[in-house]
Amino acid sequence: MPAAPATSPLKSKYTMRISRLTVDKLGVKLYDRVSAVLAELIANSYDADAEHVTVEAPMGALLAETKGGILKDLGHSIVVEDDGCGMTPDEVNEFYLVVGKERRKDPKRGEKSKKHRRAVMGRKGVGKLAPFGVCRRIEIISSGGARVDGKDANGKPAKGYITAHLILEKEGIVKDTDDDYAPTVGQLDGTVQPTHGTRLVLTDFEHRHVPELDTLTRQLAQRFGVQSAKWKITLRDTLKPKGQAGHEQGVGEFGVVCQEGTKVALADRGTAKGDERWAAVGEDGKIITDLFAGFMYEGKWKSVTGWVAYAEEPYKDELMAGVRIYCRGKIAAQTAVFNRKAGFTGEYDVRSYLVGELKADWLDEDEDLIRTDRQDILWSQGPGAEFEKWGQNLVSVIGRLTREPVRKKAWDKFATASDLENVVNKAFPADAQKEIRENTLQIAKAIAKTVRQEELDDKTQVQNLVDLSLLLGPHVTLDRKLQEVTDDADRPLSAITGLLRTARVAELSSFGKIADDRVRVIDKLDKLIADAARDEASLQALIDQAPWLINPQWSPITSNQSFATLRQEFAKFYKKKTGQDIVLQPVAKQNKRADFVLTNQDTCIHLIEIKAADHALQNDEMDRINTYDELMTEFLNLPGNEEFKRHFPEYRITLVCDKLALKGLAKAAFDGLKKQERLDHVSWSVFLKRARLAHQDFLKEAERQRKLASKGWTDV
């Protein structure tokens, strides 16, 4: 169809009768997104028996911008063109310019299209106003009716389809007046064109954005559930030249990859007898007895056909979310749980993975249950309430049917990501450890089934689950063997030997896990020390969680607590060690804090003061250490604390600090405490070396014990 020439000053022969409120509420307010507007225009093309509709738009572009409070159009246009039956000037006046007239009740048009006998999508007659939600000017060129003799655009005799050409201006339509609106007449009006169809040109835009080509393609695919050899939608990006990659793309079926074994089909099986005609069928071909492809309402069957399933991956955008419900090939609503209240079993999986495509063409037949913006259904009205009840049962059924497939999916993903079988075989290689291997795999499988699939993308999470399984496997086996021995007093010696062997493996499994965890923490400490940006608090937090870093044999009493709390904790610790209560006298300056207070088995209390890596100790910080020394001396020498001192007669202060910047009396105090062996100064590199050496030996011993265990402990 040729582009339209400039408009002529011809007196208008067209008249639009419309409420200004209708245009504002149904045109502007409901359709503020380009994708929604295009969906309405494409639906009109479908109802007009178009076989091909083309949309040309500046993909990904802003259509207008606001600067200084003033809206500026950026000169773009959006063109929607189809090869449908088109309209004559008379049809434009009689049908197109009459807003709010239901076409399905019009005997001249009815519920089916003329040529292809399609069940028409439109009903309310307001979709034609949709463009005014994004623009202020619509040019319409439509050629239809019978093929006739006439004149072409150049005034020469020609055969073709008579053409209506008019321009609608938003400003004129919404003007506060009771007068009928008279659109501007274009120069092609009354001419004949060689082909039938309709071309809409949208210009003079509001502040709106056109989606990228791929996004718009998915949005339109989601809105239309029609797949036909005689129906095609093509999108073209006007910002890219013809032939360039990304210039043109067809709108196909909205595809969602589903998990194997989770799909439920709902269909009219025609010749099937009784309930089987409308039976729901699982992916295994078995009939689902408590779900049907529809429901009864007031003695009438309301069919609901299509499918539901669980997606392979959780929703990545709103287009994928939940079940899409179509009426006459056009989306009517999208719902995840059919308004089911939160808190039901499996809610997370349903809300994250449930997908589907349902067709319910009765939604706008007797009573229109579709909201005008096609964002939802009027669930509380008429059969809508029964549909909601049916949908909630669907959610329950699909949740039950997909439970095992979903769990299997999680297990398969976990087993692959962790290389679990090889890990278990390596951890427990001996023939005598077969039962441990089996139990470990069972435990891992049970754990994996409780984990959300997306969590298994986290390598750390996967490793934690593997470690937990390896730790629990021997203990579960031991528990079962203990039960066997307990139940049968006449068990042979070999059974007792097997029990002891399993107990040894369980013990060493725990030992090895502790060793592995400690080495990981040491590696983390190494990184913290190397990171100059890390402060003292980061180091303190790590040591707080793992005080064994200071010394594997030390037991923590407090971490960054006041000496008043220390007194209380000393009392608790004393009772734990001796079984006796002790009353400790308070010290003078109870608000002074040490970073860590620990004790060991040689009756010595250790106070730990740490500084940030590469920090140089200052005089005022040395004053703090002197205070610790004075307070501990006072504490131990207080009358009433003699019993405590008898058990813990000594104390030491350990300073972890890389450098010293002490002068005068502070330097002298430092040297004095060191000489008296009440202060131990180590750098972070030495601290780290001590910890690593101690726990590497720990790890080596754990590995040695594992190897001995795999041989049956013949060398133990």
C-alpha positions in Angstrom: 0.0 0.0 0.0 1.5 3.4 -1.0 2.4 6.0 1.6 -0.3 8.6 2.1 0.2 12.1 0.5 -0.6 15.2 2.3 -4.1 15.7 3.5 -6.6 17.8 1.5 -8.9 20.5 2.8 -11.9 18.5 1.9 -15.0 18.9 4.1 -15.3 15.8 6.3 -17.9 13.2 5.6 -17.0 11.2 8.7 -18.5 11.6 12.1 -17.4 10.0 15.4 -19.9 9.8 18.2 -18.2 9.3 21.4 -18.2 10.3 25.1 -15.1 12.3 26.0 -14.9 10.3 29.2 -14.8 7.1 27.3 -11.8 8.1 25.3 -9.9 9.3 28.4 -10.7 6.3 30.5 -10.7 3.5 28.0 -8.1 4.8 25.6 -5.5 6.8 27.5 -5.6 5.3 30.9 -5.7 1.6 30.1 -3.1 1.5 27.4 0.0 3.2 28.5 2.5 0.6 27.1 3.5 0.2 23.5 3.2 -3.6 23.7 -0.4 -3.4 24.9 -1.4 -0.9 22.2 0.1 -3.1 19.5 -1.6 -6.1 20.9 -5.0 -4.4 20.4 -4.2 -3.3 16.9 -3.0 -6.8 15.9 -6.2 -8.3 17.4 -8.2 -6.0 15.1 -6.2 -7.3 12.2 -6.9 -10.9 13.2 -10.7 -10.1 13.4 -10.4 -8.6 9.9 -9.2 -11.9 8.5 -5.7 -10.7 8.0 -3.2 -13.5 7.2 -0.2 -11.3 7.7 0.3 -8.2 9.9 3.5 -6.2 10.0 4.6 -3.8 12.7 7.3 -1.2 12.0 8.7 0.7 15.0 12.0 2.1 16.3 12.8 -0.8 18.6 14.3 0.1 21.9 13.9 3.8 21.3 12.3 6.6 23.4 9.4 8.1 21.4 9.3 11.5 23.1 11.2 13.2 25.9 10.4 15.8 28.6 12.8 18.7 29.0 12.1 21.6 31.3 8.6 20.4 31.8 7.9 20.4 28.0 7.2 17.3 26.1 9.2 17.0 22.9 8.3 14.5 20.2 11.4 12.8 18.6 10.0 12.4 15.1 9.4 8.6 15.2 6.4 6.7 13.8 4.8 3.3 14.4 3.1 1.6 11.5 0.8 -1.4 11.7 -0.3 -2.8 8.3 -2.3 -5.9 7.4 -3.8 -7.7 4.4 -7.2 -8.1 6.0 -10.6 -7.4 4.4 -10.2 -3.7 5.1 -13.0 -1.1 5.3 -14.9 1.1 2.9 -15.6 4.7 3.9 -19.2 3.6 4.8 -17.9 0.8 7.0 -15.6 3.2 8.7 -18.5 5.5 9.6 -20.8 2.6 10.5 -18.5 0.5 12.6 -15.0 1.9 13.2 -16.0 5.4 14.4 -18.8 4.0 16.7 -17.1 3.4 20.0 -18.5 0.9 22.5 -20.7 -1.0 20.1 -20.5 -4.8 20.6 -19.7 -6.3 17.2 -20.7 -9.9 18.2 -24.3 -8.8 18.7 -24.3 -6.9 15.4 -26.1 -9.0 12.8 -24.0 -7.5 10.0 -20.8 -8.8 11.5 -21.5 -11.4 14.2 -19.1 -13.6 16.2 -17.2 -15.0 13.2 -15.0 -13.3 10.7 -16.2 -13.1 7.1 -13.5 -15.1 5.2 -11.8 -17.5 7.7 -14.7 -17.8 10.1 -12.5 -17.0 13.0 -13.9 -16.6 16.5 -13.3 -12.8 16.8 -11.3 -11.4 19.6 -12.8 -8.0 19.9 -16.1 -7.4 21.7 -16.2 -4.1 23.6 -15.3 -1.8 20.6 -12.8 0.2 22.6 -9.5 -1.3 21.4 -9.4 1.2 18.5 -8.8 3.9 21.2 -5.8 2.1 22.5 -3.2 4.1 20.4 -4.2 7.3 22.3 -2.5 5.8 25.3 0.9 6.4 23.6 0.3 9.0 20.9 -1.8 11.9 19.9 -2.3 11.3 16.1 -3.6 8.2 14.3 -3.7 8.0 10.5 -6.0 5.3 9.1 -5.8 4.1 5.4 -8.1 1.2 4.8 -9.2 -0.4 1.5 -12.1 -2.9 1.4 -15.4 -4.0 0.0 -15.8 -5.5 -3.4 -13.4 -4.9 -6.3 -14.7 -1.9 -8.2 -13.8 0.5 -11.0 -12.5 3.9 -9.8 -9.5 6.2 -9.8 -6.1 5.7 -8.2 -4.2 8.2 -6.2 -3.0 10.0 -9.3 -6.6 10.3 -10.7 -6.2 7.7 -13.3 -8.8 5.0 -14.0 -8.1 1.8 -12.1 -9.7 -1.3 -10.6 -9.3 -1.9 -6.9 -10.8 -1.5 -3.5 -12.3 1.7 -2.4 -10.3 3.4 0.3 -11.1 5.3 3.5 -8.4 7.8 4.6 -8.8 9.8 7.8 -6.7 11.3 10.6 -7.8 11.2 14.2 -6.4 13.8 16.6 -6.5 13.2 20.3 -6.7 16.9 21.1 -9.9 17.2 19.1 -11.5 14.0 20.4 -11.1 14.8 24.1 -12.1 18.4 23.7 -14.7 19.4 26.4 -17.6 19.7 24.0 -20.8 17.9 23.2 -20.3 18.3 19.5 -19.5 15.3 17.3 -15.9 14.9 16.3 -15.1 15.2 12.6 -11.8 13.6 11.7 -9.6 15.1 9.0 -10.0 13.5 5.5 -6.8 12.4 3.7 -6.2 12.6 0.0 -6.4 8.9 -0.7 -10.0 8.9 0.6 -12.4 7.7 -2.1 -9.6 6.3 -4.4 -9.2 2.7 -5.2 -6.1 0.7 -4.3 -5.0 -2.6 -5.9 -5.0 -4.6 -2.6 -7.3 -4.7 0.4 -6.1 -4.2 3.9 -5.5 -1.5 6.6 -2.6 0.7 7.4 -2.4 2.6 10.7 0.3 5.2 11.3 0.9 6.5 14.9 2.8 9.7 15.4 3.1 12.7 17.8 3.9 10.5 20.9 3.7 10.8 24.6 6.7 10.0 26.8 6.8 6.3 26.0 9.5 3.7 25.2 9.4 0.9 22.6 10.8 -2.4 23.9 13.7 -4.0 22.2 12.9 -6.3 19.3 13.4 -9.6 21.2 11.4 -8.3 24.2 8.5 -7.1 22.1 8.5 -10.4 20.2 8.1 -12.3 23.5 5.5 -9.9 24.8 3.3 -10.3 21.7 3.9 -14.1 21.6 2.7 -14.2 25.2 -0.5 -12.2 24.4 -1.6 -14.3 21.5 -2.4 -18.0 21.7 -3.2 -18.4 18.0 -1.0 -20.6 15.9 -2.2 -21.0 12.3 -0.7 -21.4 8.8 -2.9 -18.4 7.8 -1.8 -16.1 10.5 1.6 -14.4 10.7 3.0 -11.4 12.7 6.2 -9.7 11.6 8.1 -7.0 13.5 10.6 -4.7 11.8 13.0 -2.3 13.5 13.0 1.0 11.6 16.3 1.9 13.2 18.1 -0.8 11.3 18.3 -1.1 7.5 16.7 -4.0 5.6 19.0 -7.0 5.6 20.9 -6.2 8.7 20.8 -8.6 11.6 18.0 -7.7 14.0 16.0 -5.8 11.4 13.1 -8.2 11.2 11.7 -11.0 13.4 8.5 -13.1 13.3 6.3 -13.6 16.4 6.0 -17.3 17.0 4.7 -19.5 19.8 5.6 -18.3 23.4 7.9 -21.1 24.4 8.7 -22.2 27.9 11.0 -25.2 28.5 9.2 -27.6 30.9 10.6 -30.1 33.3 10.3 -33.7 32.1 7.4 -35.6 33.7 5.5 -32.5 34.9 3.1 -31.7 32.0 -0.6 -32.2 32.4 -2.8 -32.1 29.3 -6.4 -30.8 29.3 -8.4 -31.5 26.2 -11.8 -32.4 24.7 -11.3 -36.0 23.6 -14.4 -36.0 21.5 -15.4 -39.7 21.1 -14.4 -40.7 24.6 -17.2 -41.8 26.8 -18.4 -40.2 30.1 -15.8 -38.4 32.2 -13.0 -39.6 30.0 -14.0 -37.1 27.3 -12.8 -34.3 29.6 -10.2 -36.1 31.6 -6.9 -34.6 32.4 -3.9 -36.7 31.4 -0.4 -36.8 32.8 2.8 -37.0 30.8 2.8 -40.8 31.4 -0.6 -41.1 29.6 -2.5 -41.9 32.8 -5.8 -40.2 33.6 -5.9 -37.9 36.6 -9.1 -38.8 38.4 -9.6 -35.6 40.4 -9.0 -33.1 37.6 -11.0 -32.4 34.4 -10.8 -30.1 31.4 -13.5 -27.8 32.7 -16.4 -27.7 35.2 -20.2 -27.5 35.4 -21.9 -24.2 36.1 -25.6 -23.9 36.3 -26.1 -27.1 34.3 -23.7 -26.0 31.5 -20.2 -27.4 30.9 -17.4 -24.7 30.9 -14.5 -26.3 29.1 -10.9 -25.3 30.0 -8.4 -26.8 27.7 -4.6 -26.6 27.3 -1.8 -27.6 29.5 0.0 -26.9 32.8 3.5 -27.9 33.9 6.6 -26.9 35.9 9.2 -24.8 34.0 12.8 -26.0 33.7 14.0 -22.8 35.4 12.3 -20.4 37.9 10.6 -17.4 36.4 13.1 -14.9 34.9 10.5 -12.2 34.0 6.8 -11.5 34.4 5.9 -12.9 31.0 6.8 -16.4 32.2 5.0 -16.1 35.5 2.2 -18.6 36.0 -0.6 -19.8 33.8 -1.7 -17.8 30.8 -5.5 -17.9 30.2 -6.7 -17.1 26.7 -10.1 -16.3 25.3 -10.6 -16.6 21.6 -6.8 -16.6 21.0 -6.1 -13.5 23.0 -4.8 -13.3 26.6 -7.4 -12.7 29.2 -5.4 -13.1 32.4 -2.3 -14.5 33.9 -2.3 -16.1 37.3 0.1 -18.2 39.4 -2.1 -19.8 42.0 -5.7 -18.8 41.1 -5.8 -16.5 44.1 -5.1 -19.4 46.5 -4.1 -18.0 49.9 -0.4 -18.2 50.9 0.9 -20.9 53.2 0.0 -24.1 51.4 2.5 -26.9 51.0 4.8 -26.4 48.0 3.8 -22.8 47.6 7.3 -21.7 46.6 7.6 -24.2 43.8 4.1 -23.3 42.5 4.8 -19.6 42.5 8.2 -20.0 41.0 7.8 -22.8 38.5 4.2 -23.3 37.5 3.5 -22.5 33.9 0.7 -23.2 31.5 -1.6 -22.2 28.7 -5.3 -22.5 29.1 -8.2 -21.7 26.7 -11.6 -20.7 28.0 -13.5 -19.1 25.1 -16.7 -18.8 27.3 -15.1 -16.1 29.4 -16.8 -13.3 27.4 -19.8 -15.1 26.0 -22.9 -14.7 28.2 -21.2 -12.5 30.8 -18.0 -10.7 30.1 -15.6 -11.8 32.9 -12.5 -10.2 31.4 -11.2 -6.9 32.8 -11.0 -4.3 30.1 -7.2 -4.0 30.4 -7.0 -7.9 30.1 -4.8 -8.1 33.2 -7.2 -10.3 35.1 -10.6 -12.1 35.3 -13.5 -11.0 37.4 -13.2 -14.0 39.7 -16.1 -13.1 41.9 -18.7 -12.9 39.2 -20.9 -15.7 37.8 -18.8 -18.7 36.6 -15.6 -16.8 37.5 -15.9 -17.9 41.1 -16.3 -21.6 40.0 -13.3 -21.1 37.6 -11.3 -19.9 40.5 -12.2 -22.9 42.6 -11.4 -25.2 39.7 -8.0 -23.5 39.3 -7.1 -23.8 43.0 -7.8 -27.6 42.7 -5.5 -27.6 39.6 -2.7 -26.0 41.7 -3.2 -28.7 44.3 -3.2 -31.5 41.8 -0.2 -30.2 39.8 1.8 -29.7 43.0 1.1 -33.3 44.0 1.8 -34.8 40.6 5.1 -32.9 40.1 6.5 -33.5 43.5 8.6 -36.5 42.6 9.7 -35.2 39.1 10.8 -32.0 40.8 12.7 -33.9 43.4 14.3 -36.1 40.8 15.4 -33.0 38.9 17.0 -31.5 42.0 18.7 -34.8 42.8 20.0 -35.2 39.2 21.3 -31.6 39.3 23.0 -32.1 42.6 24.5 -35.5 41.7 26.0 -34.0 38.5 27.2 -30.8 40.0 28.9 -32.5 42.9 30.2 -35.6 41.1 28.7 -37.3 44.2 29.2 -41.0 43.4 32.9 -40.6 42.7 33.3 -38.4 45.8 31.6 -41.0 48.0 33.6 -43.9 46.5 36.8 -42.1 47.2 35.9 -41.2 50.7 34.8 -44.8 51.6 36.7 -47.1 49.2 37.0 -50.3 51.2 34.8 -53.3 50.4 33.7 -53.3 54.1 32.4 -49.8 53.7 29.8 -50.6 51.1 26.9 -50.0 53.5 28.4 -46.6 54.4 28.6 -45.7 50.8 24.9 -46.7 50.2 23.7 -44.8 53.3 25.7 -41.7 52.4 24.1 -41.6 48.9 20.7 -42.1 50.4 21.3 -39.2 52.8 22.5 -37.0 50.0 19.5 -37.8 47.9 17.1 -37.0 50.8 18.9 -33.7 51.4 19.0 -32.7 47.7 15.2 -33.2 47.4 14.6 -30.5 50.0 16.8 -27.9 48.3 15.5 -25.4 45.7 17.0 -26.1 42.3 18.4 -22.6 41.9 20.3 -23.0 45.2 22.3 -25.8 43.5 23.9 -23.2 41.2 25.9 -22.1 44.2 29.1 -24.2 44.3 29.6 -23.4 48.0 26.1 -24.7 48.8 26.7 -27.9 46.8 30.0 -28.5 48.6 28.3 -28.0 52.0 25.7 -30.6 51.1 28.4 -33.0 50.0 30.3 -32.5 53.3 27.1 -33.0 55.3 26.3 -36.2 53.6 29.9 -37.5 54.1 29.7 -36.6 57.7 26.3 -38.2 58.4 26.7 -41.4 56.3 29.0 -43.2 58.8 27.0 -42.1 61.8 23.7 -43.3 60.3 25.3 -46.6 59.5 26.7 -46.9 63.0 23.2 -46.2 64.5 21.7 -48.9 62.4 24.4 -51.4 63.3 24.0 -50.5 67.0 20.3 -51.3 66.6 21.0 -54.6 65.0 23.4 -55.6 67.8 21.0 -54.5 70.5 18.1 -56.4 68.9 20.1 -59.7 68.7 22.1 -60.7 71.8 23.5 -63.7 70.0 25.2 -61.8 67.2 28.5 -63.3 66.2 31.8 -61.7 66.9 32.1 -60.6 63.3 29.0 -58.4 63.8 30.7 -56.8 66.8 33.8 -56.3 64.8 31.8 -54.6 62.0 30.2 -52.3 64.6 33.6 -51.2 65.9 34.9 -50.7 62.4 31.9 -48.5 61.5 32.3 -46.5 64.8 35.9 -45.9 63.8 34.9 -44.6 60.4 32.2 -42.3 61.9 34.8 -40.9 64.4 37.3 -40.3 61.7 34.7 -38.7 59.4 33.9 -36.1 62.0 37.6 -35.6 62.7 38.3 -35.1 59.0 35.4 -32.7 58.5 36.7 -30.5 61.4 40.2 -30.5 59.9 38.9 -29.5 56.4 36.8 -26.7 57.9 39.7 -25.4 59.9 42.0 -25.3 56.9 39.3 -23.3 54.9 39.1 -20.8 57.8 42.9 -20.4 57.8 42.8 -19.7 54.1 40.2 -17.0 54.7 42.4 -15.5 57.4 45.3 -15.4 54.9 43.1 -13.4 52.5 42.0 -11.0 55.2 45.6 -10.3 56.2 46.6 -9.8 52.6 43.8 -7.3 52.0 45.0 -3.9 53.2 41.4 -2.6 53.1 40.3 -5.0 55.8 40.1 -3.5 59.2 40.6 -4.8 62.7 36.9 -5.7 63.0 37.0 -8.1 60.1 39.9 -10.0 61.7 38.2 -9.9 65.1 35.0 -11.3 63.6 36.8 -14.3 62.1 38.7 -15.1 65.2 35.5 -14.7 67.2 34.0 -17.5 65.1 37.1 -19.6 65.2 39.1 -18.9 68.5 41.1 -22.1 67.9 43.1 -19.9 65.4 44.9 -18.4 68.3 45.7 -21.9 69.8 43.9 -25.2 69.1 44.1 -26.1 72.7 42.7 -22.9 74.1 39.1 -22.6 75.2 37.2 -19.2 74.8 35.7 -17.5 77.8 34.7 -14.1 76.3 35.1 -12.2 73.1 35.2 -8.4 73.4 33.2 -8.4 76.7 33.7 -6.1 79.7 35.7 -7.3 82.7 32.4 -7.3 84.6 31.1 -9.9 82.2 34.5 -11.6 82.4 34.1 -12.0 86.2 30.7 -13.7 85.6 32.1 -15.9 82.9 35.1 -16.8 85.0 32.7 -17.9 87.7 30.7 -20.0 85.2 33.9 -21.5 83.7 35.3 -22.2 87.2 32.2 -24.2 88.2 32.3 -26.1 84.9 35.9 -27.1 85.5 35.7 -27.7 89.3 32.0 -28.4 89.9 32.0 -25.7 92.6 30.6 -22.2 92.9 32.9 -19.3 93.3 32.3 -15.7 94.2 34.6 -13.3 92.5 35.2 -9.7 93.6 34.8 -6.9 91.0 37.7 -4.9 89.7 38.0 -1.2 89.7 37.7 -0.3 86.0 35.1 -2.7 84.7 34.5 -0.9 81.4 37.9 -1.8 80.0 37.8 -4.5 77.3 40.1 -7.1 75.9 39.5 -8.5 72.4 39.6 -12.1 73.6 40.0 -13.9 76.9 40.9 -17.6 76.8 42.2 -20.3 79.1 44.1 -23.5 78.5 44.7 -26.7 80.4 47.9 -25.5 82.1 45.9 -23.1 84.3 46.9 -19.9 82.5 44.5 -17.1 81.4 45.3 -15.5 78.1 44.2 -12.0 77.1 44.4 -11.4 73.3 44.7 -8.0 71.8 44.6 -7.8 67.9 45.3 -4.9 65.6 44.7 -4.6 61.9 47.2 -6.0 59.5 50.2 -3.7 58.9 49.2 -1.6 61.9 51.9 0.1 64.1 51.1 0.0 67.8 50.8 3.5 69.3 51.5 4.8 72.9 47.8 5.1 73.8 47.2 1.5 72.7 50.1 0.4 74.9 48.4 2.2 77.8 45.4 -0.1 77.2 47.6 -3.2 77.4 49.1 -1.9 80.7 45.5 -1.5 82.0 44.8 -5.2 81.2 47.9 -6.1 83.1 47.0 -4.0 86.1 43.4 -5.3 86.2 44.4 -8.9 86.0 46.9 -8.5 88.8 44.3 -6.7 90.9 41.7 -9.4 90.1 43.9 -12.3 91.1 45.1 -10.6 94.3 41.6 -9.4 95.5 40.6 -10.9 98.9 37.9 -13.5 98.1 39.5 -14.5 94.8 42.1 -16.8 96.4 40.3 -19.9 95.4 40.2 -18.7 91.8 43.9 -17.8 91.8 44.7 -21.3 93.2 43.3 -22.8 89.9 44.4 -20.0 87.6 47.5 -18.4 89.1 49.0 -17.0 85.9 47.9 -14.9 83.0 49.5 -13.8 79.7 48.8 -11.0 77.3 49.2 -11.8 73.6 49.5 -8.9 71.2 49.0 -9.6 67.5 50.3 -6.6 65.7 52.7 -6.2 62.8 54.6 -3.1 63.9 55.6 -1.0 66.9 55.7 2.8 67.1 56.2 3.2 70.8 58.2 5.9 72.6 59.3 6.8 76.1 57.5 5.2 79.0 55.2 3.2 76.6 58.3 1.5 75.1 59.7 0.8 78.5 56.4 -0.7 79.7 56.3 -2.9 76.6 59.8 -4.2 77.2 59.2 -4.7 80.9 56.1 -6.9 80.3 58.0 -9.0 77.7 60.9 -9.5 80.1 58.5 -10.6 82.8 57.0 -13.0 80.2 53.5 -11.5 80.7 53.4 -10.2 77.2 53.9 -12.1 73.9 54.1 -10.1 70.7 53.6 -11.8 67.3 53.1 -10.5 63.8 50.2 -11.5 61.7 52.5 -13.5 59.4 53.8 -15.5 62.4 50.3 -15.8 63.8 49.1 -17.3 60.4 52.2 -19.6 60.2 51.5 -21.0 63.6 47.9 -21.6 62.8 48.6 -23.2 59.4 51.3 -25.5 60.7 49.2 -26.7 63.6 46.2 -27.5 61.5 48.0 -28.8 58.5 49.4 -31.4 60.8 45.9 -32.0 62.0 44.7 -32.5 58.4 47.5 -34.8 57.6 46.7 -37.0 60.6 43.1 -37.1 59.6 44.0 -38.2 56.1 46.4 -40.9 57.5 43.6 -42.2 59.7 41.2 -42.4 56.7 43.7 -44.4 54.7 44.2 -46.8 57.7 40.5 -47.1 58.0 40.1 -48.0 54.3 42.5 -50.9 54.9 40.6 -52.2 57.9 42.9 -50.5 60.4 45.5 -53.3 60.2 48.2 -50.7 60.8 46.5 -48.8 63.7 
